């Protein structure tokens, strides 16, 4: 089946006003409409990315909540945290910071 045969078979369909209307509708919805298919695909990807971020931040909240409970329950843990994170020290101590490269 060559191109001429395919063209000969499709010509009566392209002359039908309902087929032309349907094709125009598909093109309009696919590319020009406010909610076109291209934008819907991009928004779907954005939603998936935001869902992954939501799960990540929920896990971070759980970890931080456990850490806060641990720090509030034991004063030794609170002192250790302050020394490690904020480089706090007692007045008679010296701190040496080792930076690994």
MDAnalysis code that builds the backbone (N, CA, C; Angstrom):
import MDAnalysis as mda
import numpy as np

u = mda.Universe.empty(303, n_residues=101, atom_resindex=np.repeat(np.arange(101), 3), trajectory=True)
u.add_TopologyAttr("name", ["N", "CA", "C"] * 101)
u.add_TopologyAttr("resid", np.arange(1, 102))
u.add_TopologyAttr("resname", ["UNK", "UNK", "UNK", "UNK", "UNK", "UNK", "UNK", "UNK", "UNK", "UNK", "UNK", "UNK", "UNK", "UNK", "UNK", "UNK", "UNK", "UNK", "UNK", "UNK", "UNK", "UNK", "UNK", "UNK", "UNK", "UNK", "UNK", "UNK", "UNK", "UNK", "UNK", "UNK", "UNK", "UNK", "UNK", "UNK", "UNK", "UNK", "UNK", "UNK", "UNK", "UNK", "UNK", "UNK", "UNK", "UNK", "UNK", "UNK", "UNK", "UNK", "UNK", "UNK", "UNK", "UNK", "UNK", "UNK", "UNK", "UNK", "UNK", "UNK", "UNK", "UNK", "UNK", "UNK", "UNK", "UNK", "UNK", "UNK", "UNK", "UNK", "UNK", "UNK", "UNK", "UNK", "UNK", "UNK", "UNK", "UNK", "UNK", "UNK", "UNK", "UNK", "UNK", "UNK", "UNK", "UNK", "UNK", "UNK", "UNK", "UNK", "UNK", "UNK", "UNK", "UNK", "UNK", "UNK", "UNK", "UNK", "UNK", "UNK", "UNK"])
u.atoms.positions = np.array([
    [0.851, -1.169, 0.000],
    [0.000, 0.000, 0.000],
    [0.895, 1.229, 0.000],
    [0.832, 1.974, -1.037],
    [1.677, 3.139, -1.185],
    [1.024, 4.393, -0.644],
    [1.745, 5.482, -0.774],
    [1.256, 6.768, -0.288],
    [0.016, 7.221, -1.054],
    [-0.019, 6.958, -2.365],
    [-1.173, 7.361, -3.174],
    [-2.417, 6.610, -2.755],
    [-2.282, 5.318, -2.456],
    [-3.439, 4.538, -2.013],
    [-3.935, 5.028, -0.660],
    [-3.031, 5.315, 0.223],
    [-3.409, 5.825, 1.539],
    [-4.086, 7.185, 1.410],
    [-3.566, 8.021, 0.551],
    [-4.156, 9.337, 0.319],
    [-5.553, 9.198, -0.278],
    [-5.721, 8.280, -1.202],
    [-7.007, 8.061, -1.855],
    [-8.056, 7.549, -0.857],
    [-7.634, 6.727, 0.107],
    [-8.567, 6.211, 1.109],
    [-8.922, 7.269, 2.158],
    [-7.994, 8.157, 2.481],
    [-8.242, 9.138, 3.538],
    [-8.948, 10.398, 3.049],
    [-8.963, 10.653, 1.746],
    [-9.613, 11.860, 1.219],
    [-11.096, 11.944, 1.566],
    [-11.877, 10.886, 1.421],
    [-13.293, 11.008, 1.806],
    [-13.471, 11.312, 3.294],
    [-12.585, 10.780, 4.135],
    [-12.680, 11.078, 5.572],
    [-12.368, 12.539, 5.859],
    [-11.393, 13.104, 5.174],
    [-11.014, 14.492, 5.413],
    [-12.050, 15.473, 4.873],
    [-12.909, 15.035, 3.993],
    [-13.979, 15.900, 3.486],
    [-15.203, 15.900, 4.387],
    [-15.260, 14.945, 5.297],
    [-16.395, 14.856, 6.210],
    [-16.264, 15.951, 7.279],
    [-17.298, 16.753, 7.471],
    [-17.205, 17.884, 8.400],
    [-17.102, 17.436, 9.851],
    [-17.647, 16.262, 10.174],
    [-17.559, 15.765, 11.539],
    [-16.125, 15.329, 11.869],
    [-15.454, 14.725, 10.923],
    [-14.064, 14.325, 11.126],
    [-13.190, 15.564, 11.268],
    [-13.445, 16.571, 10.449],
    [-12.674, 17.819, 10.533],
    [-12.912, 18.493, 11.879],
    [-14.153, 18.516, 12.329],
    [-14.481, 19.106, 13.628],
    [-13.799, 18.338, 14.763],
    [-13.834, 17.017, 14.680],
    [-13.200, 16.193, 15.707],
    [-11.682, 16.433, 15.742],
    [-11.050, 16.478, 14.603],
    [-9.616, 16.725, 14.549],
    [-9.262, 18.120, 15.083],
    [-10.096, 19.113, 14.741],
    [-9.868, 20.462, 15.252],
    [-10.013, 20.484, 16.777],
    [-10.988, 19.760, 17.299],
    [-11.192, 19.679, 18.748],
    [-9.985, 19.034, 19.432],
    [-9.484, 17.955, 18.856],
    [-8.327, 17.263, 19.434],
    [-7.108, 18.178, 19.442],
    [-6.877, 18.895, 18.372],
    [-5.740, 19.822, 18.306],
    [-5.917, 20.944, 19.323],
    [-7.131, 21.463, 19.443],
    [-7.391, 22.554, 20.388],
    [-7.147, 22.096, 21.828],
    [-7.705, 20.956, 22.190],
    [-7.543, 20.454, 23.556],
    [-6.091, 20.052, 23.812],
    [-5.436, 19.519, 22.809],
    [-4.067, 19.044, 22.999],
    [-3.050, 20.143, 23.160],
    [-3.244, 21.289, 22.508],
    [-2.182, 22.289, 22.492],
    [-2.593, 23.698, 22.903],
    [-3.810, 24.123, 22.609],
    [-4.171, 25.530, 22.796],
    [-5.047, 25.811, 24.012],
    [-5.705, 24.824, 24.538],
    [-6.624, 25.026, 25.652],
    [-5.850, 25.410, 26.913],
    [-6.553, 26.000, 27.872],
    [-5.925, 26.401, 29.127],
    [-5.381, 25.172, 29.870],
    [-6.087, 24.076, 29.801],
    [-5.678, 22.829, 30.459],
    [-5.171, 21.839, 29.415],
    [-4.226, 22.243, 28.597],
    [-3.771, 21.382, 27.512],
    [-2.959, 20.199, 28.044],
    [-2.745, 19.239, 27.179],
    [-2.088, 17.999, 27.581],
    [-0.630, 18.212, 27.975],
    [0.035, 19.133, 27.342],
    [1.441, 19.394, 27.662],
    [1.564, 19.949, 29.076],
    [0.728, 20.914, 29.422],
    [0.763, 21.482, 30.774],
    [0.363, 20.449, 31.814],
    [-0.608, 19.620, 31.499],
    [-1.036, 18.585, 32.442],
    [0.104, 17.613, 32.727],
    [0.874, 17.289, 31.716],
    [2.015, 16.387, 31.909],
    [3.082, 17.049, 32.788],
    [3.374, 18.308, 32.540],
    [4.354, 19.031, 33.349],
    [3.882, 19.163, 34.797],
    [2.601, 19.470, 34.985],
    [2.074, 19.593, 36.346],
    [2.068, 18.254, 37.074],
    [1.833, 17.185, 36.346],
    [1.880, 15.859, 36.952],
    [3.287, 15.551, 37.458],
    [4.287, 15.904, 36.679],
    [5.669, 15.723, 37.124],
    [5.992, 16.566, 38.336],
    [5.484, 17.792, 38.351],
    [5.710, 18.695, 39.497],
    [5.042, 18.132, 40.758],
    [3.840, 17.571, 40.608],
    [3.136, 16.984, 41.751],
    [3.928, 15.803, 42.307],
    [4.462, 14.969, 41.422],
    [5.263, 13.833, 41.880],
    [6.494, 14.301, 42.642],
    [7.151, 15.344, 42.150],
    [8.327, 15.884, 42.834],
    [7.947, 16.433, 44.207],
    [6.831, 17.131, 44.300],
    [6.384, 17.676, 45.586],
    [5.988, 16.573, 46.556],
    [5.427, 15.483, 46.055],
    [5.096, 14.350, 46.926],
    [6.367, 13.734, 47.505],
    [7.418, 13.614, 46.687],
    [8.687, 13.084, 47.188],
    [9.274, 14.017, 48.245],
    [9.191, 15.325, 48.016],
    [9.690, 16.282, 49.011],
    [8.881, 16.201, 50.296],
    [7.575, 16.009, 50.168],
    [6.711, 15.901, 51.336],
    [7.119, 14.710, 52.193],
    [7.368, 13.572, 51.569],
    [7.789, 12.383, 52.303],
    [9.141, 12.622, 52.973],
    [10.058, 13.256, 52.246],
    [11.378, 13.557, 52.813],
    [11.256, 14.441, 54.050],
    [10.466, 15.496, 53.961],
    [10.342, 16.407, 55.095],
    [9.573, 15.781, 56.249],
    [8.632, 14.907, 55.967],
    [7.952, 14.203, 57.060],
    [8.930, 13.306, 57.808],
    [9.820, 12.635, 57.074],
    [10.850, 11.820, 57.731],
    [11.800, 12.693, 58.544],
    [12.148, 13.859, 58.018],
    [13.006, 14.778, 58.765],
    [12.325, 15.245, 60.055],
    [11.036, 15.509, 59.989],
    [10.288, 15.938, 61.181],
    [10.304, 14.834, 62.230],
    [10.101, 13.592, 61.794],
    [10.118, 12.467, 62.734],
    [11.490, 12.340, 63.382],
    [12.548, 12.426, 62.569],
    [13.908, 12.325, 63.114],
    [14.206, 13.455, 64.085],
    [13.819, 14.679, 63.744],
    [14.076, 15.819, 64.629],
    [13.261, 15.736, 65.908],
    [12.043, 15.233, 65.819],
    [11.219, 15.077, 67.016],
    [11.852, 14.067, 67.973],
    [12.344, 12.962, 67.429],
    [13.023, 11.968, 68.270],
    [14.283, 12.562, 68.891],
    [14.991, 13.349, 68.126],
    [16.219, 13.970, 68.634],
    [15.909, 14.972, 69.752],
    [14.843, 15.741, 69.581],
    [14.447, 16.703, 70.612],
    [14.054, 15.980, 71.892],
    [13.286, 14.904, 71.765],
    [12.894, 14.135, 72.956],
    [14.112, 13.551, 73.661],
    [15.071, 13.091, 72.863],
    [16.300, 12.537, 73.431],
    [17.090, 13.619, 74.160],
    [17.156, 14.814, 73.581],
    [17.906, 15.905, 74.214],
    [17.210, 16.405, 75.479],
    [15.889, 16.425, 75.473],
    [15.166, 16.923, 76.640],
    [15.135, 15.903, 77.772],
    [15.317, 14.645, 77.467],
    [15.224, 13.621, 78.505],
    [16.517, 13.458, 79.300],
    [17.655, 13.800, 78.719],
    [18.923, 13.562, 79.385],
    [19.816, 14.804, 79.257],
    [20.211, 15.414, 80.376],
    [21.059, 16.609, 80.313],
    [22.449, 16.332, 79.722],
    [22.937, 15.109, 79.895],
    [24.250, 14.784, 79.324],
    [24.195, 14.812, 77.794],
    [23.101, 14.346, 77.225],
    [22.944, 14.399, 75.772],
    [22.847, 15.842, 75.276],
    [22.175, 16.681, 76.055],
    [22.050, 18.092, 75.685],
    [23.417, 18.772, 75.692],
    [24.224, 18.479, 76.714],
    [25.563, 19.052, 76.775],
    [26.426, 18.552, 75.613],
    [26.348, 17.277, 75.316],
    [27.115, 16.705, 74.201],
    [26.710, 17.362, 72.879],
    [25.404, 17.546, 72.685],
    [24.905, 18.178, 71.460],
    [25.413, 19.610, 71.344],
    [25.348, 20.364, 72.443],
    [25.816, 21.756, 72.426],
    [27.304, 21.836, 72.132],
    [28.075, 20.925, 72.691],
    [29.516, 20.930, 72.446],
    [29.838, 20.589, 70.992],
    [29.129, 19.605, 70.419],
    [29.439, 19.164, 69.057],
    [28.925, 20.141, 67.993],
    [27.705, 20.620, 68.163],
    [27.083, 21.426, 67.115],
    [27.457, 22.903, 67.199],
    [27.532, 23.421, 68.395],
    [27.740, 24.863, 68.560],
    [29.102, 25.204, 69.147],
    [29.957, 24.209, 69.292],
    [31.317, 24.389, 69.813],
    [31.337, 25.126, 71.152],
    [30.370, 24.812, 72.010],
    [30.343, 25.411, 73.341],
    [31.358, 24.702, 74.226],
    [31.841, 25.437, 75.210],
    [32.864, 24.869, 76.085],
    [32.711, 25.445, 77.481],
    [33.337, 24.761, 78.402],
    [33.396, 25.264, 79.769],
    [34.508, 26.300, 79.840],
    [34.470, 27.185, 80.812],
    [35.469, 28.273, 80.855],
    [36.921, 27.797, 80.919],
    [37.184, 26.642, 81.511],
    [38.569, 26.198, 81.659],
    [39.003, 25.207, 80.567],
    [38.259, 25.122, 79.471],
    [38.576, 24.165, 78.409],
    [39.063, 24.880, 77.152],
    [39.824, 24.149, 76.380],
    [40.246, 24.619, 75.053],
    [39.611, 23.691, 74.020],
    [39.231, 24.278, 72.881],
    [38.626, 23.485, 71.815],
    [39.565, 23.482, 70.617],
    [39.773, 22.298, 70.090],
    [40.545, 22.137, 68.859],
    [39.613, 21.601, 67.798],
    [39.448, 22.346, 66.733],
    [38.578, 21.932, 65.639],
    [39.437, 21.324, 64.542],
    [39.128, 20.082, 64.199],
    [39.861, 19.382, 63.157],
    [38.987, 19.351, 61.914],
    [39.482, 19.921, 60.844],
    [38.732, 19.951, 59.589],
    [39.323, 18.898, 58.662],
    [38.487, 17.944, 58.267],
    [38.942, 16.877, 57.383],
    [38.766, 17.326, 55.936],
    [39.785, 17.048, 55.144],
    [39.714, 17.434, 53.734],
    [39.642, 16.210, 52.875],
])
